[in-house]
Every structure is written in structure tokens, then in C-alpha cells.
Amino acid sequence: MALTTRRTALTTLGAALAGSIALPAAPASAGERTPRPRPLWRAHAHNDYEHPRPLLDALDHRFGSVEADIYLVDGQLLVAHDPEDLEPTRTLESLYLDPLAARVRAHHGSVYRGHRDSLQLLIDIKTEGSSTYLELDRRLRRYRHLFTTCARGRVHRGPVTAVISGDRAARAPMEAQTVRRAFYDGRLTDLGSPAPASFIPLISDNWALNFTWQGVGAFPDAERQKLRGIMKATHHRGQKVRFWATPDLAGPARDALWAELLAARVDYLNTDDLAGLEAFLDACRTA
């Protein structure tokens, strides 16, 4: 990890959380088994497919959540951010589903060897939601032992949990299913809805539309209380939270905002900077 990024993370964390920073443990001596680094379950790889090695780079940085945008084109689910970037070889299967299935087989039922927690695969639908979801559901059925399933309201945990975001028209066919291999990504407006966490396990929203603070100066107390209220309400319902459009340029402002998100127990920190968030979260663990 970059030394400058680590120092920035440590400094900001100390100011925000008023904790002392412990030095990392000494390397294991000869003959001792080095502990395997723990996965960073709160790290979300935004637009993961834009990295040189989609999925694999995020897993190398131990991320607990990755995001793939999909388009339904001639019966294929293609992965890209914009239509002009679509390539027939970059399918959801080739970039995500097949590599995840192979990894889970190699690790005897888990994405991260020795860790049974489920990796979140956030699938952002860019084309018409209903038809795209129905095609996606057909694909997910081919990987039935890979994905968390909800059958008649009961959730059966798998190595990977697919959560559907993007076009809101996907909701209707999902709600009509008695057996699903995917879950719905809600918005803050869904907090008052009767839909349970077994359907909406995740609430995602635009940070900039809900908060004015961008990490510079003090976090306004009213906004801090608003954030804590959101977290209390969602966690009470068994849901997790992710904000997008948070500052993502390396520096004190981003680290200050990340520190506040951690202090509020926000479940996923959103970034394009895999190494930067890995360094920050590792620094927090040594605090």
C-alpha cells in the first residue's frame, strides 16, 4: 500500500475517532504461520468492471462487495458503464459468475478461504428493468449453489449474495417470485415501506443529495444526527447501508468522511480506489 495514503488515513482517523494508533505487529518469525489477512467486508468496489482485472483486483484487495453494471443486448448480459463501451466478450458470466463459481469451488464453499461470510455482488441494471432482470434470473439459476436464495420469505445464505440495483422496473418481477436468487437494492424512501430485509437487505442512496458535508471542516451536528438516525432505523430493520457519490479523491477530506461513516456504522464504504480504501481500513484496525 502507498505510504502517503497510510499516513493520511492514520492521521485523520486519530483526529476523528480520538483513538491511539498501535504499531503493526512484528512479522512472524521463521516457522510461525502468518495469519491470513481478513476480508474487508465493508469495502465496496464501485464500477468494479473498470479496473484492469474486474472482480480479481477487488478480491486481491479483500473487498466484501463489488458492483457490475449490465445491459441486455441480443439476449446477452454485457458489462459496461456506458453503451459505447459494450463488448460482446465482456459478459456477466465471463467477468463475474464463472470466476466466482471457480473460486468458491477451489475454496470449498467460500469466496475467501476460511471465511463463510457472503460476498455482495451488486448488479446495476442499465436497460429496461423487468426484461433484464428476468434474463438475469435465468442466468443465476445456472449457479444455484453459488447464490444466497430467498424461498417463501426464508433466506438461505450462499457464498455470494446478488443485490439488484439500477432500473426500478426490476422490482415487480422480483416481488412476484416465491423463490429468488437475488435481492433488491432500496433507497432511503423505502425506509417506511413494509418490504422486509429478506427482500430489501440493502439501502443505497446518493450522499450529495442527502448531506452537504464533503469532509472539509467539522461535520455539522444536524447532519451527523441525521446519519445516525438513518443507521439506527435501517439496522433495526436488519438492513445495511451504502452511500454513493461520496468524495473519492485521496486526501484528508475523503478520510475524514470515511471516518465519520465508520463511526456511524455505515455498512459499505464506496470507492474506485481499491488500494486507498484497503489502506484506510487496515489503518483503522490497528487503531
N, C-alpha and C positions, 0 to 999 in steps of 0.2 A: 504494500500500500504506500501511497505517497506520504513522505514525512511531513510536508507542509499541511496536507489535509488532516493528518492525525493530530498535529499540534493544534490546529484551529478547532477541531472537534473537542479536544480535551479542554482547551481554554474556555470555550463557550459553555460546555457542559458544566464546568465548575461554577461559572457565574450564574447560570440559570437554575441549577439544582442545589447549589451551595454544598456540594459534596467534595470530599477529598479524593484525589486520584491516586490509586495504587499503581505501583510499577508492575509490569507484566511478570509472571512467574519465570524463573530461570529455566532455560532449556533442559529437557530431560537428559540425565546422564546416560552413558553407554549402558545398554542392557535394559533400560526402562522403556516401557511402551508409551509413546507420545499420544495423549488423548486426541481423539478426532474432533476437529472444530465443530461446534454446534451449529445447526442451521439457523439462519436469521429469519424467523417466521414472520417478523413484522416488516420485512423488506419487500416492496412491490416494484417489479421491473415494468415501468410504463413504456408502451410501444417497444416491447422486448424484441420484436422481429427486426428492428432497425440496427441491432448490434451485429457485429461481424459473424457471430455464431449464435443465431437465435436459440433460445432456451438454454443451450450449453454454457454460454457465458454467464447467464444468471445463476445457473446451478453451480458453476465454479466459484461464484461469489456467495453461494449458500443462501440465495433468496428463497423466501417462502411463498411468493406469488409472482406470476408472470402474466403479461397481457398480450393478446393477439387479436388484431382486427381482421375480420373476414368479410369477403364478398362472395355471393353466389353467382357464378359465371358459368353458363352452359353445364350445369349440374356439378360443377366443382366448387369447393370452398377454398378460395385463394386468399392468401395473407398479404396485406399491404396497408399502408396508411391512406394512400390516395389511388384513385382508379388508374392513373397513368403509370403507376409503379407495379401494376399487376403482372405477374409472370406465371405461365402455366405450370412450372416446376415447383413453385413455392406454395404448396398446398398445406392445409391444416394438418393433414396426415404426415406429410414428409418432414415438416418443421417441428411438430409438437407431438402428435398422437403416437406415431411409430417410435420416435426416440424415447418417449416416456414409458411406453409399454416395454421396450427393450431394457431400460434402466431398472424398472420395477422387477422384471424377471431376474435380472442379474443380482439385485439386492434383496431377493427373497421376499418380495411383497411391499417394499417401501421405496420411495424416491431417494431418501437419504438413508444409507445403510445404518441400521441400528436405531432409527427414529421412526415411530409409527404415525406421527402427525401427517396430515394430508396437505399436499401442495395445492395451492389455489391456482387454477387456470381461468383467468378472466377473459372471456371471449366477447369482443365488442362487435356487434353485428352492424355492418355498414350499408347493406342492401335491405330491401323490404323485410321486416322482422319476422312475419309469420311464415312465409315460404322458406326463408333462410333457416329459421330455427327447425322446421320440420325436416329439412335436409340434414342439418347438423345432428338432430336426434337419431336419424338413420345411421350416421357415421359413429356416433357414440355407442350405439348398441353393439357394434362390432368389437368394442373394447370393454365388454361388460364387467370384467373383473378389475378394470383399472379405475373406474369412477365411483365416487360416492353416489348412492341411489336413495331416492325417497319413494317408498312404496306405501300407498294409502296413509300418508302422513307420518310414517316412521322412517327415520334416517338411518341408513346403513353405511358406515364410513368406509371409504376406499382410499387408496394411495393418492389419488388426485380428485379434487373437487372442482367441477366445472361451474362457473357462475356466468350468466348471460347478461351482458350489458348492451348498450347501443340502442338500436331502433326499438321503441316501446311496444310495437305491434307483436313482438315475440311473447308478450305476457299471456295473451288469450290462449294460444295453443298449449302453453306450459301449464296454465291453471286447469285445463281440461284433462290433463293426463293423470291417471291413477298411479302410474309408475314413471318416474323421471330420473334421468342420469345427469341432470343439470338443475341449477338453482337461479333465482332471479336477483339481479343487482338493483336494489331500490334507490330512492332519492330521499332527501330529508322530508319531502312532502309525504312520504309513505309512513312516517313515524306514527301517524294517527290511524293508519289503516288496520283492519282486522287480520291482514295476512300474517301468518306466523313465521317464526325464524326458519321453520322447515321449508318454507317457500322463498322467503327473503332473508337469507343469512347475512347479507352484506348491504350496508348503506353507503353509497358513494355520492359525493357532490363536489361542486366547484368551490374551492376555498375563497377565491376572489369575489364570488357573488354573495358570500355569507359573512366575510370578515374583511376589514380594511387593513389590518396589520400585516406587513410583509417582512417582519423580522428586524426592522430598524427601530431603535428606541425601545421603550417599555411596551409590553403587551397591555393594551387598555383593559382595565379590570372588568368592564362590562362585557368585553369580548371573551375574556378568559372565563367568566362565569357562564356565558352562552355556550362555549365549547364544553365546559364541564357538564352543563345541563344536557347537551346532546349525548355525551358519552354515558351519563347516568341512565338516560331513557333507553338508549339502544342496548346497553349491556343488561339492563333489567329485562329486556325482551329476548335476550340471547343472541343479539345481532352484533356484527362487527362494523367498523367504520373505516373508510378511506376518503381522503380529500385529494382531488387533482388540482392542477393549476397553482400549486404551492411554489415558492421560489426554488429554482433548481440550479442557480449559478453558484459555484463553490465560493464560500466566504462566510463571514460572521453572521450575516442576515439569515442565510439558509440554516446554519447550525443553530441559531437562536430559535428559529421557528420549529425546527425538528425537536429541539429540547423541550419546547412547550407542548408539542404533540405527544411526546413520550410521557411527560409529566401528567398529561390529561388522560393517558392510557388509550390514545388513538391506536387502532389495531394494525394499520398498514401505513407506512411512510412511502410516498410515491416519488420515484426518481427515474431519470435517464442515466444517471451517473452511478453505475454499479459499484465501482471501486470506492467512490466517495461515501456512499451510504454504508457500505461494509465497514470502512474505517471508522465512521462515526459510531455505529452500533457496537463495534468491538471496543472502542474507547469507553462507551457507556458501561460496558460490562466490567471494566477494570476500575470504575469509579467507586 
